[in-house]
Amino acid sequence: MGWFVLVGWAIYPLGYILGTKGGLFGMQIVADPAAASHAMDIVYNIGDAVNKIGFGLVIYVLSRKEE
């Protein structure tokens, strides 16, 4: 579970790096500011989906696990 949270939350800094001017050592990865903002939104949405859906599935599986 700890690895899931660590990897899931590591997605958000990637979106920040893609979408901001100072995201990666003062350089912007995506040259067009509108495209950079769009890329950040996409990465954040992917991160939200992975974290929320994945976390829910992990909780569901653990709740159904018999000991």
MDTraj code that builds the backbone (N, CA, C; nanometers):
import mdtraj as md
import numpy as np

residues = "MET GLY TRP PHE VAL LEU VAL GLY TRP ALA ILE TYR PRO LEU GLY TYR ILE LEU GLY THR LYS GLY GLY LEU PHE GLY MET GLN ILE VAL ALA ASP PRO ALA ALA ALA SER HIS ALA MET ASP ILE VAL TYR ASN ILE GLY ASP ALA VAL ASN LYS ILE GLY PHE GLY LEU VAL ILE TYR VAL LEU SER ARG LYS GLU GLU".split()
xyz = np.array([
    [0.0825, -0.1194, 0.0000],
    [0.0000, 0.0000, 0.0000],
    [0.0873, 0.1263, 0.0000],
    [0.1972, 0.1190, 0.0742],
    [0.2873, 0.2338, 0.0795],
    [0.3489, 0.2658, -0.0559],
    [0.3867, 0.1619, -0.1306],
    [0.4429, 0.1820, -0.2634],
    [0.3393, 0.2406, -0.3581],
    [0.2153, 0.1957, -0.3427],
    [0.1079, 0.2475, -0.4278],
    [0.0927, 0.3983, -0.4062],
    [0.0915, 0.4403, -0.2823],
    [0.0778, 0.5829, -0.2516],
    [0.2001, 0.6601, -0.3008],
    [0.3182, 0.6056, -0.2791],
    [0.4408, 0.6734, -0.3221],
    [0.4439, 0.6937, -0.4736],
    [0.4157, 0.5887, -0.5471],
    [0.4179, 0.5978, -0.6934],
    [0.3032, 0.6853, -0.7439],
    [0.1856, 0.6702, -0.6846],
    [0.0706, 0.7496, -0.7270],
    [0.0916, 0.8984, -0.7077],
    [0.1496, 0.9355, -0.5948],
    [0.1721, 1.0778, -0.5693],
    [0.2925, 1.1323, -0.6437],
    [0.3777, 1.0461, -0.6970],
    [0.4923, 1.0923, -0.7760],
    [0.4482, 1.1456, -0.9120],
    [0.3258, 1.1163, -0.9523],
    [0.2748, 1.1639, -1.0816],
    [0.2567, 1.3157, -1.0810],
    [0.2151, 1.3730, -0.9688],
    [0.1848, 1.5159, -0.9634],
    [0.3072, 1.6054, -0.9891],
    [0.4247, 1.5755, -0.9342],
    [0.5405, 1.6588, -0.9692],
    [0.5755, 1.6541, -1.1179],
    [0.5484, 1.5413, -1.1824],
    [0.5721, 1.5344, -1.3269],
    [0.4833, 1.6329, -1.4019],
    [0.3578, 1.6439, -1.3603],
    [0.2679, 1.7419, -1.4213],
    [0.3157, 1.8835, -1.3985],
    [0.3682, 1.9081, -1.2792],
    [0.4212, 2.0411, -1.2492],
    [0.5407, 2.0729, -1.3384],
    [0.6294, 1.9750, -1.3546],
    [0.7477, 1.9942, -1.4390],
    [0.7063, 2.0237, -1.5828],
    [0.6060, 1.9535, -1.6324],
    [0.5607, 1.9756, -1.7702],
    [0.4940, 2.1104, -1.7894],
    [0.4239, 2.1597, -1.6865],
    [0.3381, 2.2749, -1.7081],
    [0.3870, 2.4087, -1.6615],
    [0.5008, 2.4154, -1.5947],
    [0.5453, 2.5451, -1.5444],
    [0.6809, 2.5837, -1.6030],
    [0.7052, 2.7119, -1.6077],
    [0.8295, 2.7624, -1.6658],
    [0.9504, 2.7211, -1.5818],
    [0.9388, 2.7279, -1.4523],
    [1.0506, 2.6926, -1.3659],
    [1.0431, 2.5499, -1.3150],
    [0.9710, 2.4657, -1.3834],
    [0.9474, 2.3308, -1.3354],
    [1.0688, 2.2413, -1.3326],
    [1.1572, 2.2528, -1.4267],
    [1.2739, 2.1661, -1.4321],
    [1.3989, 2.2521, -1.4481],
    [1.4602, 2.2877, -1.3375],
    [1.5832, 2.3660, -1.3366],
    [1.5702, 2.4955, -1.4167],
    [1.4547, 2.5582, -1.4073],
    [1.4318, 2.6855, -1.4746],
    [1.3957, 2.6760, -1.6211],
    [1.3869, 2.5544, -1.6743],
    [1.3524, 2.5374, -1.8159],
    [1.2097, 2.4850, -1.8260],
    [1.1423, 2.5257, -1.9300],
    [1.0081, 2.4748, -1.9562],
    [1.0184, 2.3639, -2.0601],
    [0.9614, 2.2482, -2.0292],
    [0.9690, 2.1333, -2.1190],
    [0.8856, 2.1582, -2.2446],
    [0.7632, 2.2057, -2.2269],
    [0.6724, 2.2326, -2.3387],
    [0.6804, 2.3824, -2.3677],
    [0.7158, 2.4202, -2.4924],
    [0.7437, 2.5597, -2.5261],
    [0.6198, 2.6487, -2.5236],
    [0.5090, 2.6031, -2.5762],
    [0.3868, 2.6829, -2.5836],
    [0.3183, 2.6841, -2.4463],
    [0.2950, 2.8026, -2.3874],
    [0.2343, 2.8087, -2.2536],
    [0.0950, 2.7438, -2.2471],
    [0.0159, 2.7577, -2.3517],
    [-0.1173, 2.6963, -2.3514],
    [-0.1049, 2.5441, -2.3560],
    [-0.0131, 2.4942, -2.4371],
    [0.0083, 2.3502, -2.4445],
    [0.0662, 2.2972, -2.3140],
    [0.1514, 2.3748, -2.2495],
    [0.2088, 2.3344, -2.1209],
    [0.0999, 2.3225, -2.0157],
    [0.0095, 2.4188, -2.0138],
    [-0.1019, 2.4135, -1.9191],
    [-0.1908, 2.2930, -1.9472],
    [-0.2145, 2.2677, -2.0729],
    [-0.2962, 2.1521, -2.1124],
    [-0.2272, 2.0214, -2.0715],
    [-0.0963, 2.0136, -2.0916],
    [-0.0207, 1.8938, -2.0532],
    [-0.0269, 1.8727, -1.9022],
    [-0.0165, 1.9823, -1.8261],
    [-0.0249, 1.9715, -1.6804],
    [-0.1621, 1.9201, -1.6387],
    [-0.2673, 1.9715, -1.7005],
    [-0.4026, 1.9260, -1.6690],
    [-0.4198, 1.7769, -1.6989],
    [-0.3662, 1.7327, -1.8106],
    [-0.3781, 1.5909, -1.8476],
    [-0.3056, 1.5022, -1.7466],
    [-0.1835, 1.5415, -1.7109],
    [-0.1068, 1.4611, -1.6151],
    [-0.1765, 1.4600, -1.4796],
    [-0.2299, 1.5733, -1.4369],
    [-0.3019, 1.5777, -1.3090],
    [-0.4269, 1.4899, -1.3132],
    [-0.4986, 1.4907, -1.4253],
    [-0.6170, 1.4046, -1.4367],
    [-0.5793, 1.2567, -1.4337],
    [-0.4688, 1.2218, -1.4989],
    [-0.4213, 1.0830, -1.4934],
    [-0.3835, 1.0469, -1.3503],
    [-0.3144, 1.1371, -1.2837],
    [-0.2777, 1.1138, -1.1442],
    [-0.3991, 1.0963, -1.0553],
    [-0.4996, 1.1796, -1.0751],
    [-0.6231, 1.1661, -0.9964],
    [-0.6902, 1.0323, -1.0219],
    [-0.6964, 0.9909, -1.1477],
    [-0.7601, 0.8634, -1.1802],
    [-0.6834, 0.7473, -1.1187],
    [-0.5527, 0.7484, -1.1322],
    [-0.4713, 0.6403, -1.0751],
    [-0.4880, 0.6356, -0.9241],
    [-0.4799, 0.7500, -0.8600],
    [-0.4869, 0.7527, -0.7145],
    [-0.6256, 0.7197, -0.6605],
    [-0.7273, 0.7793, -0.7151],
    [-0.8619, 0.7588, -0.6601],
    [-0.9184, 0.6224, -0.6962],
    [-0.9111, 0.5855, -0.8217],
    [-0.9650, 0.4555, -0.8633],
    [-0.8778, 0.3432, -0.8073],
    [-0.7476, 0.3578, -0.8192],
    [-0.6574, 0.2553, -0.7693],
    [-0.6677, 0.2370, -0.6196],
    [-0.6735, 0.3462, -0.5461],
    [-0.6861, 0.3371, -0.4010],
    [-0.8171, 0.2697, -0.3624],
    [-0.9237, 0.3048, -0.4319],
    [-1.0523, 0.2402, -0.4059],
    [-1.0476, 0.0910, -0.4337],
    [-0.9815, 0.0510, -0.5416],
    [-0.9698, -0.0916, -0.5731],
    [-0.8851, -0.1650, -0.4693],
    [-0.7779, -0.1017, -0.4229],
    [-0.6958, -0.1646, -0.3195],
    [-0.7764, -0.1837, -0.1921],
    [-0.8512, -0.0846, -0.1513],
    [-0.9350, -0.0952, -0.0314],
    [-1.0399, -0.2038, -0.0508],
    [-1.1010, -0.2096, -0.1681],
    [-1.2016, -0.3121, -0.1959],
    [-1.1416, -0.4523, -0.1859],
    [-1.0268, -0.4724, -0.2489],
    [-0.9619, -0.6040, -0.2458],
    [-0.9257, -0.6415, -0.1020],
    [-0.8723, -0.5471, -0.0280],
    [-0.8368, -0.5771, 0.1108],
    [-0.9594, -0.6070, 0.1971],
    [-1.0715, -0.5429, 0.1662],
    [-1.1935, -0.5699, 0.2428],
    [-1.2514, -0.7072, 0.2131],
    [-1.2239, -0.7607, 0.0964],
    [-1.2744, -0.8921, 0.0575],
    [-1.1786, -1.0051, 0.0907],
    [-1.0610, -0.9706, 0.1339],
    [-0.9589, -1.0715, 0.1664],
    [-0.9956, -1.1436, 0.2958],
    [-0.9953, -1.2765, 0.2899],
    [-1.0253, -1.3556, 0.4089],
    [-0.8949, -1.3948, 0.4773],
    [-0.8984, -1.3905, 0.6070],
    [-0.7790, -1.4283, 0.6816],
    [-0.8000, -1.5563, 0.7554],
])
top = md.Topology()
chain = top.add_chain()
for i, resn in enumerate(residues, 1):
    res = top.add_residue(resn, chain, resSeq=i)
    for name in ("N", "CA", "C"):
        top.add_atom(name, md.element.get_by_symbol(name[0]), res)
traj = md.Trajectory(xyz[None], top)
